[in-house]
Amino acid sequence: MPSPPIPEGSKQVRQDQWHLSYLNTSQAQRINRGEGVIVAVPDTGVAPHPDLSENLLSGTDIIAGGQGNGQQDQSSHGTGMAGIIAAHGQRGDLGALGIAPEARILPIRTSRTVEDGDSDNLAAGIEYAITQRAAIISISSVAGPNIRLQRAIEAAAQANIIIVAGAGNEPRDTFVGFPAAYPDVIAVGGIDRDGNRAAISVTGPEIDVVAPAVDIYSTSLDGKYRKGTGTSDATAIVAGAAALIRSKYPYLPAREVAHRLTATAIDKGPPGRDDEYGYGVIDLVAALTADVPPLGFESVSAPADADPSAAAGDRQGDGDSGATARGLATLGVILAAGVGWAVVARRRRRYDDPPPRISR
């Protein structure tokens, strides 16, 4: 069977993906490439693209008017985010390359454009991701605070899912939005090509880490490519980083994955955590290799003879994993609860206890 045609612009897009060299992605991918990890992308849908063909799963449409599998995208936003996370590119180092090119994308169509997002639709997308055993949920959008959305986030956290969300973009957003502002979410800000805070990136005490967010090239509609700027793109990069970690350390709890990202981040701004950079710029190689002291949270049960760096596929067991069962049970309890909900003063994890600096 002849090979499919290589998309037009494949050579140029790889050259334009400056964030790959900035983050030393090639070295990180010699360590791990995200195999066995499912990343859910609740967004505008993910259109099939030659650079994603091996990694795109059948998902779902939360909103009406799609194909029912999440693989229709009218704005290219979701397709771009998926490519940043897991595009595998083309032979000969052509095409777009994601941070975790062997991870799989679960497309969940929750909006038609990134501007018309709905908190309830986003919550429904998160609930679906839990049922599909997603390891990571990458949310490149900002919604309003919402009881159902908060409960969905809590259910995902209980299911040991890593949740990554964008802080928001100025001037439309003036403070860190939801769901990034919720506890148990890795809130992502952005930097520019010089490593300084991107002008578009919202700041605030909720920021955990930052990643490149300016002129980020990725996959688009009809086999083409797009250039994006915003914390959406930075979020997808961090989600890809989380996929690398979870693939290498499949039994590491979600909070420990987040801790590994913050503890190995390259400090920027004032020493320690600050409102512009959080704990700093993600460091892919250090996140995969550094000896990071654990937070001390109870880890997910693993077989007695399991290697902590075993492939994620080795932990699948029967059709009802413990983490998935816990997530479904928690989701049912949370959604069934009829009690009132009040916003309380938040305390970000590790906010008052900066992680140790890792020697590199």
Contacts in CASP RR format, 6 or more apart in sequence:
PFRMAT RR
TARGET T0000
AUTHOR 0000-0000-0000
METHOD contacts of the structure
MODEL  1
MPSPPIPEGSKQVRQDQWHLSYLNTSQAQRINRGEGVIVAVPDTGVAPHP
DLSENLLSGTDIIAGGQGNGQQDQSSHGTGMAGIIAAHGQRGDLGALGIA
PEARILPIRTSRTVEDGDSDNLAAGIEYAITQRAAIISISSVAGPNIRLQ
RAIEAAAQANIIIVAGAGNEPRDTFVGFPAAYPDVIAVGGIDRDGNRAAI
SVTGPEIDVVAPAVDIYSTSLDGKYRKGTGTSDATAIVAGAAALIRSKYP
YLPAREVAHRLTATAIDKGPPGRDDEYGYGVIDLVAALTADVPPLGFESV
SAPADADPSAAAGDRQGDGDSGATARGLATLGVILAAGVGWAVVARRRRR
YDDPPPRISR
3 91 0 8 1.000
4 50 0 8 1.000
4 53 0 8 1.000
5 50 0 8 1.000
6 50 0 8 1.000
6 90 0 8 1.000
6 91 0 8 1.000
6 94 0 8 1.000
6 95 0 8 1.000
7 49 0 8 1.000
7 50 0 8 1.000
7 51 0 8 1.000
7 90 0 8 1.000
7 95 0 8 1.000
7 223 0 8 1.000
7 224 0 8 1.000
7 225 0 8 1.000
8 224 0 8 1.000
9 95 0 8 1.000
9 225 0 8 1.000
10 51 0 8 1.000
10 89 0 8 1.000
10 90 0 8 1.000
10 94 0 8 1.000
10 95 0 8 1.000
11 94 0 8 1.000
11 95 0 8 1.000
13 95 0 8 1.000
13 96 0 8 1.000
13 217 0 8 1.000
13 225 0 8 1.000
14 89 0 8 1.000
14 93 0 8 1.000
14 94 0 8 1.000
14 95 0 8 1.000
14 96 0 8 1.000
14 97 0 8 1.000
16 215 0 8 1.000
16 217 0 8 1.000
16 227 0 8 1.000
17 96 0 8 1.000
17 97 0 8 1.000
17 216 0 8 1.000
17 217 0 8 1.000
17 218 0 8 1.000
18 193 0 8 1.000
18 212 0 8 1.000
18 215 0 8 1.000
19 25 0 8 1.000
19 211 0 8 1.000
19 212 0 8 1.000
19 216 0 8 1.000
19 237 0 8 1.000
20 26 0 8 1.000
20 97 0 8 1.000
20 98 0 8 1.000
22 193 0 8 1.000
22 195 0 8 1.000
22 212 0 8 1.000
23 99 0 8 1.000
23 211 0 8 1.000
23 212 0 8 1.000
23 237 0 8 1.000
23 282 0 8 1.000
23 283 0 8 1.000
23 284 0 8 1.000
24 284 0 8 1.000
24 285 0 8 1.000
25 97 0 8 1.000
25 98 0 8 1.000
25 99 0 8 1.000
25 284 0 8 1.000
27 284 0 8 1.000
27 285 0 8 1.000
28 99 0 8 1.000
28 244 0 8 1.000
28 284 0 8 1.000
28 285 0 8 1.000
28 288 0 8 1.000
29 101 0 8 1.000
29 244 0 8 1.000
31 244 0 8 1.000
31 248 0 8 1.000
31 285 0 8 1.000
31 288 0 8 1.000
31 289 0 8 1.000
32 100 0 8 1.000
32 244 0 8 1.000
32 247 0 8 1.000
32 248 0 8 1.000
32 288 0 8 1.000
33 100 0 8 1.000
33 101 0 8 1.000
33 102 0 8 1.000
33 103 0 8 1.000
33 244 0 8 1.000
33 247 0 8 1.000
34 86 0 8 1.000
34 100 0 8 1.000
34 101 0 8 1.000
34 102 0 8 1.000
34 103 0 8 1.000
34 240 0 8 1.000
34 243 0 8 1.000
34 244 0 8 1.000
34 246 0 8 1.000
34 247 0 8 1.000
34 248 0 8 1.000
34 312 0 8 1.000
35 102 0 8 1.000
35 103 0 8 1.000
35 247 0 8 1.000
35 311 0 8 1.000
35 312 0 8 1.000
35 313 0 8 1.000
36 102 0 8 1.000
36 103 0 8 1.000
36 104 0 8 1.000
36 247 0 8 1.000
36 311 0 8 1.000
36 312 0 8 1.000
36 313 0 8 1.000
37 100 0 8 1.000
37 103 0 8 1.000
37 104 0 8 1.000
37 135 0 8 1.000
37 136 0 8 1.000
37 243 0 8 1.000
37 246 0 8 1.000
37 247 0 8 1.000
37 312 0 8 1.000
38 57 0 8 1.000
38 103 0 8 1.000
38 104 0 8 1.000
38 105 0 8 1.000
38 106 0 8 1.000
38 132 0 8 1.000
38 133 0 8 1.000
38 134 0 8 1.000
38 135 0 8 1.000
38 136 0 8 1.000
39 85 0 8 1.000
39 86 0 8 1.000
39 100 0 8 1.000
39 103 0 8 1.000
39 104 0 8 1.000
39 105 0 8 1.000
39 106 0 8 1.000
39 134 0 8 1.000
39 135 0 8 1.000
39 136 0 8 1.000
39 137 0 8 1.000
39 138 0 8 1.000
39 239 0 8 1.000
39 240 0 8 1.000
39 243 0 8 1.000
40 106 0 8 1.000
40 108 0 8 1.000
40 125 0 8 1.000
40 126 0 8 1.000
40 128 0 8 1.000
40 129 0 8 1.000
40 132 0 8 1.000
40 134 0 8 1.000
40 136 0 8 1.000
40 137 0 8 1.000
40 138 0 8 1.000
41 78 0 8 1.000
41 81 0 8 1.000
41 82 0 8 1.000
41 85 0 8 1.000
41 105 0 8 1.000
41 106 0 8 1.000
41 107 0 8 1.000
41 108 0 8 1.000
41 138 0 8 1.000
41 140 0 8 1.000
42 62 0 8 1.000
42 108 0 8 1.000
42 110 0 8 1.000
42 122 0 8 1.000
42 125 0 8 1.000
42 126 0 8 1.000
42 129 0 8 1.000
42 137 0 8 1.000
42 139 0 8 1.000
42 141 0 8 1.000
43 77 0 8 1.000
43 78 0 8 1.000
43 81 0 8 1.000
43 82 0 8 1.000
43 107 0 8 1.000
43 108 0 8 1.000
43 109 0 8 1.000
43 110 0 8 1.000
43 111 0 8 1.000
43 114 0 8 1.000
43 140 0 8 1.000
43 141 0 8 1.000
44 73 0 8 1.000
44 74 0 8 1.000
44 75 0 8 1.000
44 76 0 8 1.000
44 77 0 8 1.000
44 78 0 8 1.000
44 79 0 8 1.000
44 109 0 8 1.000
44 110 0 8 1.000
44 111 0 8 1.000
44 112 0 8 1.000
44 113 0 8 1.000
44 114 0 8 1.000
45 70 0 8 1.000
45 71 0 8 1.000
45 72 0 8 1.000
45 73 0 8 1.000
45 78 0 8 1.000
45 79 0 8 1.000
45 107 0 8 1.000
45 108 0 8 1.000
45 109 0 8 1.000
45 110 0 8 1.000
46 52 0 8 1.000
46 56 0 8 1.000
46 70 0 8 1.000
46 71 0 8 1.000
46 73 0 8 1.000
46 78 0 8 1.000
46 79 0 8 1.000
46 81 0 8 1.000
46 82 0 8 1.000
46 105 0 8 1.000
46 107 0 8 1.000
47 71 0 8 1.000
47 72 0 8 1.000
47 73 0 8 1.000
47 76 0 8 1.000
47 79 0 8 1.000
47 221 0 8 1.000
47 222 0 8 1.000
48 56 0 8 1.000
48 71 0 8 1.000
49 56 0 8 1.000
49 79 0 8 1.000
49 83 0 8 1.000
49 87 0 8 1.000
49 219 0 8 1.000
49 220 0 8 1.000
49 223 0 8 1.000
50 89 0 8 1.000
50 90 0 8 1.000
50 223 0 8 1.000
51 83 0 8 1.000
51 87 0 8 1.000
51 88 0 8 1.000
51 89 0 8 1.000
51 90 0 8 1.000
51 95 0 8 1.000
51 96 0 8 1.000
51 97 0 8 1.000
51 219 0 8 1.000
51 223 0 8 1.000
52 79 0 8 1.000
52 82 0 8 1.000
52 83 0 8 1.000
52 86 0 8 1.000
52 87 0 8 1.000
52 88 0 8 1.000
52 105 0 8 1.000
52 219 0 8 1.000
54 88 0 8 1.000
55 86 0 8 1.000
55 87 0 8 1.000
55 88 0 8 1.000
55 101 0 8 1.000
55 102 0 8 1.000
55 103 0 8 1.000
55 104 0 8 1.000
55 105 0 8 1.000
56 71 0 8 1.000
56 82 0 8 1.000
56 104 0 8 1.000
56 105 0 8 1.000
56 107 0 8 1.000
57 104 0 8 1.000
57 105 0 8 1.000
57 106 0 8 1.000
57 107 0 8 1.000
58 69 0 8 1.000
58 70 0 8 1.000
58 71 0 8 1.000
59 68 0 8 1.000
59 69 0 8 1.000
59 70 0 8 1.000
59 71 0 8 1.000
59 106 0 8 1.000
59 107 0 8 1.000
59 108 0 8 1.000
59 128 0 8 1.000
59 132 0 8 1.000
60 68 0 8 1.000
60 69 0 8 1.000
60 70 0 8 1.000
60 108 0 8 1.000
60 109 0 8 1.000
60 125 0 8 1.000
60 128 0 8 1.000
61 67 0 8 1.000
61 68 0 8 1.000
61 69 0 8 1.000
61 70 0 8 1.000
61 72 0 8 1.000
61 109 0 8 1.000
62 108 0 8 1.000
62 109 0 8 1.000
62 110 0 8 1.000
62 121 0 8 1.000
62 124 0 8 1.000
62 125 0 8 1.000
62 128 0 8 1.000
63 109 0 8 1.000
63 110 0 8 1.000
63 111 0 8 1.000
63 112 0 8 1.000
63 121 0 8 1.000
65 72 0 8 1.000
66 72 0 8 1.000
66 109 0 8 1.000
68 109 0 8 1.000
69 107 0 8 1.000
70 107 0 8 1.000
70 108 0 8 1.000
70 109 0 8 1.000
71 107 0 8 1.000
72 109 0 8 1.000
73 79 0 8 1.000
73 109 0 8 1.000
73 221 0 8 1.000
74 112 0 8 1.000
74 113 0 8 1.000
75 112 0 8 1.000
75 113 0 8 1.000
75 114 0 8 1.000
76 220 0 8 1.000
76 221 0 8 1.000
76 226 0 8 1.000
77 113 0 8 1.000
77 114 0 8 1.000
77 140 0 8 1.000
77 232 0 8 1.000
78 107 0 8 1.000
78 140 0 8 1.000
79 218 0 8 1.000
79 219 0 8 1.000
79 220 0 8 1.000
79 221 0 8 1.000
79 226 0 8 1.000
80 218 0 8 1.000
80 219 0 8 1.000
80 220 0 8 1.000
80 226 0 8 1.000
80 236 0 8 1.000
81 138 0 8 1.000
81 140 0 8 1.000
81 218 0 8 1.000
81 232 0 8 1.000
81 233 0 8 1.000
81 235 0 8 1.000
81 236 0 8 1.000
82 105 0 8 1.000
82 107 0 8 1.000
82 219 0 8 1.000
82 236 0 8 1.000
83 96 0 8 1.000
83 98 0 8 1.000
83 105 0 8 1.000
83 218 0 8 1.000
83 219 0 8 1.000
83 236 0 8 1.000
84 98 0 8 1.000
84 99 0 8 1.000
84 216 0 8 1.000
84 218 0 8 1.000
84 233 0 8 1.000
84 236 0 8 1.000
84 237 0 8 1.000
84 240 0 8 1.000
85 98 0 8 1.000
85 99 0 8 1.000
85 100 0 8 1.000
85 103 0 8 1.000
85 105 0 8 1.000
85 138 0 8 1.000
85 236 0 8 1.000
85 237 0 8 1.000
85 239 0 8 1.000
85 240 0 8 1.000
85 243 0 8 1.000
86 98 0 8 1.000
86 99 0 8 1.000
86 100 0 8 1.000
86 101 0 8 1.000
86 102 0 8 1.000
86 103 0 8 1.000
86 104 0 8 1.000
86 105 0 8 1.000
86 240 0 8 1.000
86 243 0 8 1.000
87 95 0 8 1.000
87 96 0 8 1.000
87 97 0 8 1.000
87 98 0 8 1.000
87 101 0 8 1.000
87 218 0 8 1.000
87 219 0 8 1.000
88 97 0 8 1.000
88 98 0 8 1.000
88 101 0 8 1.000
88 102 0 8 1.000
89 95 0 8 1.000
89 96 0 8 1.000
89 97 0 8 1.000
89 98 0 8 1.000
89 101 0 8 1.000
95 225 0 8 1.000
96 217 0 8 1.000
96 218 0 8 1.000
96 219 0 8 1.000
96 225 0 8 1.000
98 218 0 8 1.000
98 240 0 8 1.000
99 236 0 8 1.000
99 237 0 8 1.000
99 239 0 8 1.000
99 240 0 8 1.000
99 241 0 8 1.000
99 243 0 8 1.000
99 244 0 8 1.000
99 284 0 8 1.000
100 240 0 8 1.000
100 241 0 8 1.000
100 243 0 8 1.000
100 244 0 8 1.000
100 247 0 8 1.000
102 247 0 8 1.000
103 240 0 8 1.000
103 243 0 8 1.000
103 247 0 8 1.000
106 129 0 8 1.000
106 132 0 8 1.000
106 134 0 8 1.000
108 125 0 8 1.000
108 128 0 8 1.000
108 129 0 8 1.000
110 117 0 8 1.000
110 118 0 8 1.000
110 121 0 8 1.000
110 122 0 8 1.000
110 124 0 8 1.000
110 125 0 8 1.000
111 117 0 8 1.000
111 118 0 8 1.000
111 121 0 8 1.000
111 122 0 8 1.000
111 141 0 8 1.000
114 140 0 8 1.000
114 141 0 8 1.000
114 232 0 8 1.000
117 141 0 8 1.000
117 143 0 8 1.000
118 143 0 8 1.000
119 143 0 8 1.000
119 144 0 8 1.000
119 145 0 8 1.000
119 146 0 8 1.000
119 148 0 8 1.000
119 149 0 8 1.000
119 178 0 8 1.000
120 146 0 8 1.000
120 148 0 8 1.000
120 149 0 8 1.000
122 139 0 8 1.000
122 141 0 8 1.000
122 143 0 8 1.000
122 149 0 8 1.000
122 152 0 8 1.000
122 179 0 8 1.000
123 146 0 8 1.000
123 148 0 8 1.000
123 149 0 8 1.000
123 151 0 8 1.000
123 152 0 8 1.000
124 152 0 8 1.000
125 152 0 8 1.000
126 137 0 8 1.000
126 139 0 8 1.000
126 149 0 8 1.000
126 152 0 8 1.000
126 153 0 8 1.000
126 155 0 8 1.000
126 156 0 8 1.000
126 163 0 8 1.000
127 152 0 8 1.000
127 155 0 8 1.000
127 331 0 8 1.000
127 335 0 8 1.000
129 137 0 8 1.000
129 156 0 8 1.000
129 161 0 8 1.000
130 152 0 8 1.000
130 155 0 8 1.000
130 156 0 8 1.000
130 159 0 8 1.000
130 161 0 8 1.000
130 324 0 8 1.000
130 327 0 8 1.000
130 328 0 8 1.000
130 331 0 8 1.000
131 324 0 8 1.000
131 328 0 8 1.000
133 321 0 8 1.000
133 323 0 8 1.000
133 324 0 8 1.000
134 161 0 8 1.000
135 161 0 8 1.000
135 162 0 8 1.000
135 243 0 8 1.000
135 246 0 8 1.000
135 312 0 8 1.000
136 161 0 8 1.000
136 162 0 8 1.000
136 163 0 8 1.000
136 164 0 8 1.000
136 239 0 8 1.000
136 240 0 8 1.000
136 242 0 8 1.000
136 243 0 8 1.000
136 246 0 8 1.000
137 156 0 8 1.000
137 161 0 8 1.000
137 162 0 8 1.000
137 163 0 8 1.000
137 164 0 8 1.000
138 164 0 8 1.000
138 165 0 8 1.000
138 235 0 8 1.000
138 236 0 8 1.000
138 239 0 8 1.000
138 240 0 8 1.000
139 163 0 8 1.000
139 164 0 8 1.000
139 165 0 8 1.000
139 166 0 8 1.000
139 179 0 8 1.000
139 180 0 8 1.000
139 185 0 8 1.000
139 235 0 8 1.000
140 165 0 8 1.000
140 166 0 8 1.000
140 231 0 8 1.000
140 232 0 8 1.000
140 233 0 8 1.000
140 235 0 8 1.000
140 236 0 8 1.000
141 165 0 8 1.000
141 166 0 8 1.000
141 232 0 8 1.000
142 166 0 8 1.000
142 167 0 8 1.000
142 168 0 8 1.000
142 169 0 8 1.000
142 173 0 8 1.000
142 177 0 8 1.000
142 178 0 8 1.000
142 180 0 8 1.000
143 149 0 8 1.000
143 177 0 8 1.000
143 178 0 8 1.000
143 179 0 8 1.000
144 177 0 8 1.000
144 178 0 8 1.000
145 178 0 8 1.000
145 181 0 8 1.000
145 343 0 8 1.000
146 178 0 8 1.000
147 340 0 8 1.000
147 341 0 8 1.000
148 335 0 8 1.000
149 178 0 8 1.000
149 179 0 8 1.000
150 179 0 8 1.000
150 182 0 8 1.000
150 341 0 8 1.000
151 334 0 8 1.000
151 335 0 8 1.000
151 337 0 8 1.000
152 331 0 8 1.000
152 334 0 8 1.000
153 163 0 8 1.000
153 179 0 8 1.000
153 182 0 8 1.000
153 184 0 8 1.000
153 185 0 8 1.000
154 184 0 8 1.000
154 330 0 8 1.000
154 334 0 8 1.000
155 327 0 8 1.000
155 330 0 8 1.000
155 331 0 8 1.000
155 332 0 8 1.000
155 334 0 8 1.000
155 335 0 8 1.000
156 163 0 8 1.000
156 184 0 8 1.000
156 327 0 8 1.000
157 163 0 8 1.000
157 184 0 8 1.000
157 254 0 8 1.000
158 326 0 8 1.000
158 327 0 8 1.000
158 330 0 8 1.000
159 323 0 8 1.000
159 324 0 8 1.000
159 326 0 8 1.000
159 327 0 8 1.000
159 328 0 8 1.000
159 330 0 8 1.000
159 331 0 8 1.000
160 253 0 8 1.000
160 254 0 8 1.000
160 300 0 8 1.000
160 323 0 8 1.000
160 326 0 8 1.000
160 327 0 8 1.000
161 254 0 8 1.000
162 186 0 8 1.000
162 239 0 8 1.000
162 242 0 8 1.000
162 246 0 8 1.000
162 254 0 8 1.000
162 257 0 8 1.000
162 258 0 8 1.000
163 179 0 8 1.000
163 184 0 8 1.000
163 185 0 8 1.000
163 186 0 8 1.000
163 254 0 8 1.000
164 185 0 8 1.000
164 186 0 8 1.000
164 188 0 8 1.000
164 235 0 8 1.000
164 238 0 8 1.000
164 239 0 8 1.000
164 242 0 8 1.000
165 179 0 8 1.000
165 180 0 8 1.000
165 185 0 8 1.000
165 186 0 8 1.000
165 187 0 8 1.000
165 188 0 8 1.000
165 235 0 8 1.000
166 177 0 8 1.000
166 180 0 8 1.000
166 187 0 8 1.000
166 188 0 8 1.000
166 189 0 8 1.000
166 231 0 8 1.000
166 232 0 8 1.000
166 234 0 8 1.000
166 235 0 8 1.000
167 173 0 8 1.000
167 176 0 8 1.000
167 177 0 8 1.000
167 180 0 8 1.000
167 187 0 8 1.000
167 188 0 8 1.000
167 189 0 8 1.000
167 190 0 8 1.000
167 201 0 8 1.000
167 202 0 8 1.000
167 203 0 8 1.000
167 204 0 8 1.000
167 206 0 8 1.000
167 207 0 8 1.000
167 231 0 8 1.000
168 176 0 8 1.000
168 177 0 8 1.000
168 180 0 8 1.000
168 189 0 8 1.000
168 201 0 8 1.000
168 202 0 8 1.000
168 230 0 8 1.000
168 231 0 8 1.000
169 200 0 8 1.000
169 201 0 8 1.000
169 202 0 8 1.000
169 230 0 8 1.000
169 231 0 8 1.000
169 232 0 8 1.000
170 199 0 8 1.000
170 200 0 8 1.000
170 201 0 8 1.000
170 202 0 8 1.000
173 202 0 8 1.000
174 202 0 8 1.000
175 181 0 8 1.000
175 202 0 8 1.000
175 204 0 8 1.000
176 187 0 8 1.000
176 202 0 8 1.000
176 203 0 8 1.000
176 204 0 8 1.000
176 205 0 8 1.000
176 206 0 8 1.000
176 207 0 8 1.000
177 202 0 8 1.000
179 185 0 8 1.000
180 187 0 8 1.000
180 188 0 8 1.000
180 206 0 8 1.000
181 187 0 8 1.000
181 206 0 8 1.000
181 346 0 8 1.000
182 346 0 8 1.000
183 346 0 8 1.000
183 347 0 8 1.000
183 348 0 8 1.000
183 349 0 8 1.000
184 254 0 8 1.000
184 255 0 8 1.000
184 349 0 8 1.000
186 208 0 8 1.000
186 209 0 8 1.000
186 238 0 8 1.000
186 242 0 8 1.000
186 258 0 8 1.000
186 261 0 8 1.000
187 206 0 8 1.000
187 207 0 8 1.000
187 208 0 8 1.000
188 207 0 8 1.000
188 208 0 8 1.000
188 209 0 8 1.000
188 210 0 8 1.000
188 211 0 8 1.000
188 231 0 8 1.000
188 234 0 8 1.000
188 235 0 8 1.000
188 238 0 8 1.000
189 197 0 8 1.000
189 198 0 8 1.000
189 201 0 8 1.000
189 202 0 8 1.000
189 207 0 8 1.000
189 209 0 8 1.000
189 210 0 8 1.000
189 211 0 8 1.000
189 213 0 8 1.000
189 231 0 8 1.000
189 234 0 8 1.000
189 235 0 8 1.000
189 277 0 8 1.000
189 278 0 8 1.000
190 197 0 8 1.000
190 198 0 8 1.000
190 200 0 8 1.000
190 201 0 8 1.000
190 210 0 8 1.000
190 211 0 8 1.000
190 212 0 8 1.000
190 213 0 8 1.000
190 214 0 8 1.000
190 230 0 8 1.000
190 231 0 8 1.000
190 234 0 8 1.000
191 197 0 8 1.000
191 198 0 8 1.000
191 201 0 8 1.000
191 210 0 8 1.000
191 211 0 8 1.000
191 212 0 8 1.000
191 213 0 8 1.000
191 214 0 8 1.000
191 234 0 8 1.000
191 268 0 8 1.000
191 277 0 8 1.000
191 281 0 8 1.000
192 198 0 8 1.000
192 199 0 8 1.000
192 212 0 8 1.000
192 213 0 8 1.000
192 214 0 8 1.000
193 212 0 8 1.000
193 214 0 8 1.000
193 215 0 8 1.000
195 268 0 8 1.000
195 281 0 8 1.000
196 268 0 8 1.000
197 203 0 8 1.000
197 210 0 8 1.000
197 268 0 8 1.000
197 276 0 8 1.000
197 277 0 8 1.000
198 213 0 8 1.000
198 214 0 8 1.000
198 229 0 8 1.000
198 230 0 8 1.000
198 231 0 8 1.000
198 234 0 8 1.000
200 213 0 8 1.000
200 214 0 8 1.000
200 229 0 8 1.000
200 230 0 8 1.000
200 231 0 8 1.000
201 210 0 8 1.000
201 213 0 8 1.000
201 230 0 8 1.000
201 231 0 8 1.000
201 234 0 8 1.000
201 276 0 8 1.000
202 231 0 8 1.000
203 275 0 8 1.000
203 276 0 8 1.000
204 275 0 8 1.000
204 276 0 8 1.000
205 275 0 8 1.000
205 348 0 8 1.000
205 351 0 8 1.000
206 346 0 8 1.000
206 348 0 8 1.000
207 275 0 8 1.000
207 276 0 8 1.000
207 277 0 8 1.000
207 278 0 8 1.000
208 258 0 8 1.000
208 261 0 8 1.000
208 262 0 8 1.000
208 278 0 8 1.000
208 279 0 8 1.000
208 348 0 8 1.000
209 238 0 8 1.000
209 261 0 8 1.000
209 262 0 8 1.000
209 265 0 8 1.000
209 277 0 8 1.000
209 278 0 8 1.000
209 279 0 8 1.000
209 280 0 8 1.000
209 281 0 8 1.000
209 282 0 8 1.000
210 234 0 8 1.000
210 268 0 8 1.000
210 276 0 8 1.000
210 277 0 8 1.000
210 278 0 8 1.000
210 280 0 8 1.000
210 281 0 8 1.000
210 282 0 8 1.000
211 234 0 8 1.000
211 235 0 8 1.000
211 237 0 8 1.000
211 238 0 8 1.000
211 241 0 8 1.000
211 281 0 8 1.000
211 282 0 8 1.000
212 233 0 8 1.000
212 234 0 8 1.000
212 237 0 8 1.000
213 229 0 8 1.000
213 230 0 8 1.000
213 231 0 8 1.000
213 233 0 8 1.000
213 234 0 8 1.000
214 229 0 8 1.000
214 230 0 8 1.000
215 227 0 8 1.000
215 228 0 8 1.000
215 229 0 8 1.000
216 227 0 8 1.000
216 228 0 8 1.000
216 229 0 8 1.000
216 230 0 8 1.000
216 233 0 8 1.000
216 234 0 8 1.000
216 237 0 8 1.000
217 225 0 8 1.000
217 226 0 8 1.000
217 227 0 8 1.000
217 228 0 8 1.000
218 225 0 8 1.000
218 226 0 8 1.000
218 228 0 8 1.000
218 233 0 8 1.000
218 236 0 8 1.000
219 225 0 8 1.000
219 226 0 8 1.000
220 226 0 8 1.000
237 282 0 8 1.000
238 261 0 8 1.000
238 282 0 8 1.000
241 261 0 8 1.000
241 282 0 8 1.000
241 284 0 8 1.000
241 287 0 8 1.000
242 257 0 8 1.000
242 258 0 8 1.000
242 261 0 8 1.000
244 284 0 8 1.000
244 287 0 8 1.000
244 288 0 8 1.000
245 252 0 8 1.000
245 257 0 8 1.000
245 260 0 8 1.000
245 261 0 8 1.000
245 287 0 8 1.000
245 288 0 8 1.000
246 252 0 8 1.000
246 257 0 8 1.000
246 312 0 8 1.000
247 311 0 8 1.000
247 312 0 8 1.000
248 288 0 8 1.000
248 309 0 8 1.000
249 257 0 8 1.000
249 260 0 8 1.000
249 308 0 8 1.000
249 309 0 8 1.000
250 308 0 8 1.000
250 310 0 8 1.000
250 311 0 8 1.000
250 312 0 8 1.000
250 313 0 8 1.000
250 314 0 8 1.000
250 315 0 8 1.000
251 299 0 8 1.000
251 300 0 8 1.000
251 302 0 8 1.000
251 306 0 8 1.000
251 308 0 8 1.000
251 310 0 8 1.000
251 315 0 8 1.000
252 260 0 8 1.000
252 299 0 8 1.000
252 300 0 8 1.000
252 308 0 8 1.000
253 297 0 8 1.000
253 298 0 8 1.000
253 299 0 8 1.000
253 300 0 8 1.000
255 295 0 8 1.000
255 297 0 8 1.000
255 349 0 8 1.000
256 294 0 8 1.000
256 295 0 8 1.000
256 296 0 8 1.000
256 297 0 8 1.000
256 299 0 8 1.000
258 349 0 8 1.000
259 292 0 8 1.000
259 294 0 8 1.000
259 295 0 8 1.000
259 350 0 8 1.000
259 355 0 8 1.000
260 287 0 8 1.000
260 290 0 8 1.000
260 292 0 8 1.000
261 282 0 8 1.000
261 287 0 8 1.000
262 278 0 8 1.000
262 279 0 8 1.000
262 280 0 8 1.000
262 350 0 8 1.000
262 355 0 8 1.000
263 279 0 8 1.000
263 290 0 8 1.000
263 292 0 8 1.000
263 293 0 8 1.000
263 355 0 8 1.000
263 356 0 8 1.000
263 358 0 8 1.000
264 282 0 8 1.000
264 283 0 8 1.000
264 286 0 8 1.000
264 287 0 8 1.000
264 290 0 8 1.000
264 292 0 8 1.000
264 358 0 8 1.000
264 360 0 8 1.000
265 278 0 8 1.000
265 279 0 8 1.000
265 280 0 8 1.000
265 281 0 8 1.000
265 282 0 8 1.000
265 283 0 8 1.000
266 280 0 8 1.000
266 281 0 8 1.000
266 282 0 8 1.000
266 283 0 8 1.000
267 277 0 8 1.000
267 279 0 8 1.000
267 280 0 8 1.000
267 357 0 8 1.000
268 274 0 8 1.000
268 276 0 8 1.000
268 277 0 8 1.000
268 280 0 8 1.000
268 281 0 8 1.000
269 276 0 8 1.000
269 277 0 8 1.000
272 279 0 8 1.000
272 354 0 8 1.000
273 279 0 8 1.000
273 351 0 8 1.000
273 354 0 8 1.000
279 354 0 8 1.000
279 355 0 8 1.000
283 360 0 8 1.000
286 358 0 8 1.000
286 360 0 8 1.000
290 358 0 8 1.000
290 360 0 8 1.000
291 358 0 8 1.000
292 355 0 8 1.000
292 356 0 8 1.000
292 358 0 8 1.000
293 356 0 8 1.000
295 350 0 8 1.000
300 323 0 8 1.000
301 322 0 8 1.000
302 308 0 8 1.000
302 315 0 8 1.000
306 314 0 8 1.000
306 315 0 8 1.000
315 321 0 8 1.000
END
